[in-house]
């Protein structure tokens, strides 16, 4: 059989384990084994999803009716202009119109 060591156990937890073991007529070690066995045998309940959780809190108030907006026709996607890297680069190399970019204080 395997052994484990539990470090940094709070004094209050140890005291409660000692009292519980005595009330069951067992050693603290045997009581700890029983607690672990029982805890690992118990099947955990499936966690409810978000909708179930919200429903559980809202149902006592009679629920909530949400007004759904009317659906609209699907819009056509915008036409995107395709440029090659060289076209973008050449556009960036062109001088700016007068009055734009004349402040070169950022180049200091």
Secondary structure, DSSP 8 states (H G I E B T S, - for coil): -------S--HHHHHHHHHHHHHHT--HHHHHHHHHHHHHHS-------HHHHHHHHHGGGT----------------------HHHHHHHHHS---TTSS---GGG-
